[in-house]
Amino acid sequence: MSIARPPKGYFNETEAAQALGVTLDEFRTLVRTHLLESDEDLANLPRMYYQPSDLVVLRMLAAQRASGSFATAR
């Protein structure tokens, strides 16, 4: 008998990068470009946690970036 684990509710930046299949530097670039509003937020980047919905949006942005149809949105 196997017991199903509930889906993870949050991810740190390393786990989020792995889930998206990108390097940590690529992940940080995505977050810096699309999510952070000020340079002050950069200091908190390693301490941020991401929800599964955040990863959905970041996955779409990573795919756009990889295909070359990259647009900056803030």
TORPA-4810 file (N, C-alpha, C, O; in nm, 3 decimals):
<nodes>
NODE_1_0.083_-0.117_0.000_0.000_0.000_0.000_0.089_0.124_0.000_0.180_0.137_0.082_M
NODE_2_0.061_0.216_-0.092_0.138_0.340_-0.095_0.047_0.455_-0.055_-0.071_0.460_-0.091_S
NODE_3_0.103_0.546_0.018_0.029_0.663_0.063_0.073_0.782_-0.021_0.192_0.813_-0.029_I
NODE_4_-0.023_0.847_-0.085_0.010_0.962_-0.170_0.043_1.082_-0.083_-0.027_1.113_0.013_A
NODE_5_0.150_1.148_-0.118_0.189_1.271_-0.049_0.111_1.387_-0.108_0.089_1.392_-0.229_R
NODE_6_0.068_1.480_-0.025_0.002_1.598_-0.081_0.103_1.681_-0.159_0.222_1.677_-0.130_P
NODE_7_0.055_1.756_-0.258_0.148_1.840_-0.334_0.216_1.941_-0.243_0.159_1.986_-0.143_P
NODE_8_0.337_1.976_-0.280_0.413_2.072_-0.200_0.348_2.210_-0.211_0.309_2.252_-0.320_K
NODE_9_0.336_2.279_-0.100_0.269_2.408_-0.098_0.359_2.526_-0.127_0.310_2.634_-0.161_G
NODE_10_0.492_2.507_-0.115_0.584_2.615_-0.141_0.720_2.558_-0.179_0.751_2.442_-0.148_Y
NODE_11_0.801_2.639_-0.245_0.933_2.598_-0.292_1.032_2.708_-0.260_0.999_2.826_-0.271_F
NODE_12_1.155_2.670_-0.222_1.260_2.771_-0.212_1.316_2.792_-0.353_1.272_2.725_-0.446_N
NODE_13_1.410_2.882_-0.369_1.456_2.914_-0.505_1.527_2.796_-0.572_1.515_2.780_-0.693_E
NODE_14_1.598_2.716_-0.497_1.667_2.601_-0.556_1.567_2.498_-0.604_1.579_2.445_-0.715_T
NODE_15_1.467_2.468_-0.521_1.364_2.372_-0.559_1.283_2.423_-0.678_1.247_2.346_-0.767_E
NODE_16_1.253_2.553_-0.679_1.177_2.612_-0.788_1.255_2.603_-0.919_1.197_2.570_-1.023_A
NODE_17_1.383_2.632_-0.916_1.466_2.624_-1.036_1.469_2.480_-1.088_1.459_2.457_-1.208_A
NODE_18_1.483_2.384_-0.998_1.484_2.243_-1.038_1.350_2.204_-1.098_1.345_2.133_-1.199_Q
NODE_19_1.240_2.249_-1.038_1.108_2.216_-1.090_1.086_2.272_-1.230_1.015_2.213_-1.311_A
NODE_20_1.147_2.387_-1.258_1.133_2.450_-1.390_1.235_2.398_-1.490_1.222_2.423_-1.610_L
NODE_21_1.335_2.326_-1.443_1.437_2.274_-1.533_1.534_2.380_-1.581_1.587_2.372_-1.692_G
NODE_22_1.558_2.481_-1.497_1.654_2.586_-1.532_1.760_2.593_-1.423_1.743_2.539_-1.314_V
NODE_23_1.870_2.661_-1.455_1.974_2.678_-1.354_1.928_2.782_-1.253_1.834_2.857_-1.277_T
NODE_24_1.995_2.784_-1.141_1.962_2.882_-1.036_1.982_3.024_-1.088_1.902_3.113_-1.058_L
NODE_25_2.088_3.047_-1.165_2.111_3.180_-1.222_2.000_3.220_-1.320_1.955_3.334_-1.320_D
NODE_26_1.955_3.125_-1.403_1.845_3.153_-1.496_1.716_3.184_-1.419_1.641_3.274_-1.457_E
NODE_27_1.692_3.109_-1.313_1.575_3.133_-1.230_1.579_3.272_-1.167_1.479_3.344_-1.169_F
NODE_28_1.693_3.307_-1.113_1.707_3.439_-1.051_1.687_3.551_-1.153_1.629_3.655_-1.121_R
NODE_29_1.734_3.530_-1.274_1.714_3.628_-1.380_1.566_3.644_-1.413_1.518_3.756_-1.429_T
NODE_30_1.493_3.533_-1.422_1.349_3.539_-1.446_1.278_3.617_-1.336_1.195_3.704_-1.364_L
NODE_31_1.310_3.586_-1.213_1.245_3.652_-1.100_1.282_3.800_-1.098_1.195_3.886_-1.078_V
NODE_32_1.408_3.830_-1.120_1.454_3.970_-1.118_1.385_4.050_-1.228_1.345_4.164_-1.206_R
NODE_33_1.370_3.990_-1.345_1.313_4.060_-1.459_1.162_4.078_-1.448_1.108_4.182_-1.487_T
NODE_34_1.093_3.977_-1.394_0.947_3.978_-1.400_0.875_3.999_-1.267_0.759_4.040_-1.267_H
NODE_35_0.939_3.973_-1.156_0.867_3.978_-1.029_0.912_4.089_-0.934_0.829_4.148_-0.866_L
NODE_36_1.040_4.116_-0.931_1.089_4.214_-0.834_1.058_4.355_-0.881_1.069_4.387_-1.000_L
NODE_37_1.019_4.438_-0.787_0.983_4.575_-0.821_1.092_4.676_-0.789_1.092_4.786_-0.844_E
NODE_38_1.185_4.641_-0.700_1.291_4.734_-0.665_1.420_4.659_-0.637_1.420_4.538_-0.616_S
NODE_39_1.529_4.733_-0.637_1.658_4.672_-0.606_1.665_4.623_-0.462_1.742_4.532_-0.431_D
NODE_40_1.584_4.683_-0.375_1.581_4.639_-0.235_1.529_4.496_-0.224_1.570_4.422_-0.134_E
NODE_41_1.440_4.457_-0.314_1.386_4.321_-0.314_1.493_4.217_-0.345_1.480_4.100_-0.307_D
NODE_42_1.598_4.259_-0.414_1.706_4.166_-0.451_1.770_4.103_-0.329_1.809_3.986_-0.334_L
NODE_43_1.783_4.176_-0.222_1.846_4.124_-0.101_1.764_4.010_-0.042_1.820_3.923_0.026_A
NODE_44_1.634_4.010_-0.066_1.547_3.906_-0.011_1.532_3.786_-0.104_1.470_3.687_-0.065_N
NODE_45_1.586_3.793_-0.224_1.568_3.687_-0.323_1.602_3.548_-0.270_1.522_3.456_-0.291_L
NODE_46_1.714_3.526_-0.203_1.744_3.391_-0.153_1.649_3.342_-0.043_1.642_3.222_-0.017_P
NODE_47_1.577_3.434_0.021_1.486_3.396_0.129_1.341_3.386_0.086_1.254_3.355_0.167_R
NODE_48_1.314_3.410_-0.040_1.177_3.407_-0.090_1.130_3.263_-0.109_1.210_3.174_-0.136_M
NODE_49_1.000_3.243_-0.095_0.938_3.114_-0.123_0.835_3.133_-0.232_0.775_3.240_-0.244_Y
NODE_50_0.815_3.030_-0.313_0.729_3.038_-0.430_0.620_2.933_-0.419_0.645_2.819_-0.382_Y
NODE_51_0.498_2.973_-0.453_0.385_2.883_-0.454_0.377_2.815_-0.590_0.437_2.863_-0.686_Q
NODE_52_0.304_2.703_-0.599_0.291_2.636_-0.730_0.238_2.729_-0.839_0.279_2.717_-0.954_P
NODE_53_0.149_2.821_-0.805_0.098_2.914_-0.906_0.208_3.007_-0.958_0.207_3.046_-1.075_S
NODE_54_0.303_3.042_-0.871_0.418_3.123_-0.914_0.499_3.046_-1.018_0.547_3.103_-1.117_D
NODE_55_0.515_2.916_-0.994_0.593_2.834_-1.086_0.525_2.820_-1.222_0.593_2.810_-1.325_L
NODE_56_0.392_2.820_-1.224_0.320_2.814_-1.351_0.354_2.937_-1.435_0.385_2.925_-1.554_V
NODE_57_0.348_3.053_-1.373_0.378_3.178_-1.445_0.525_3.180_-1.488_0.556_3.216_-1.602_V
NODE_58_0.613_3.143_-1.398_0.756_3.143_-1.431_0.789_3.041_-1.539_0.879_3.064_-1.620_L
NODE_59_0.718_2.929_-1.541_0.739_2.829_-1.648_0.701_2.888_-1.784_0.772_2.867_-1.882_R
NODE_60_0.589_2.961_-1.789_0.549_3.025_-1.915_0.652_3.129_-1.959_0.685_3.138_-2.077_M
NODE_61_0.702_3.207_-1.864_0.802_3.308_-1.896_0.932_3.245_-1.942_0.997_3.295_-2.034_L
NODE_62_0.971_3.134_-1.879_1.093_3.063_-1.919_1.078_3.008_-2.060_1.173_3.011_-2.138_A
NODE_63_0.959_2.957_-2.094_0.935_2.904_-2.228_0.941_3.016_-2.332_0.997_2.997_-2.440_A
NODE_64_0.884_3.132_-2.299_0.891_3.247_-2.390_1.035_3.288_-2.412_1.076_3.318_-2.525_Q
NODE_65_1.110_3.290_-2.305_1.250_3.330_-2.313_1.329_3.233_-2.401_1.412_3.275_-2.482_R
NODE_66_1.303_3.104_-2.384_1.374_3.003_-2.462_1.338_3.007_-2.610_1.421_2.977_-2.696_A
NODE_67_1.213_3.046_-2.639_1.170_3.052_-2.778_1.207_3.183_-2.846_1.192_3.198_-2.968_S
NODE_68_1.255_3.279_-2.767_1.296_3.406_-2.824_1.186_3.511_-2.826_1.211_3.625_-2.864_G
NODE_69_1.066_3.475_-2.788_0.958_3.574_-2.783_0.944_3.626_-2.642_0.842_3.608_-2.575_S
NODE_70_1.049_3.693_-2.599_1.064_3.737_-2.461_1.018_3.880_-2.448_1.066_3.968_-2.520_F
NODE_71_0.926_3.906_-2.356_0.880_4.043_-2.330_0.887_4.069_-2.180_0.854_3.981_-2.100_A
NODE_72_0.929_4.187_-2.143_0.938_4.223_-2.003_0.804_4.282_-1.960_0.753_4.375_-2.023_T
NODE_73_0.749_4.228_-1.853_0.621_4.279_-1.801_0.637_4.311_-1.654_0.690_4.230_-1.578_A
NODE_74_0.592_4.425_-1.615_0.592_4.465_-1.472_0.467_4.536_-1.442_0.446_4.579_-1.328_R
</nodes>
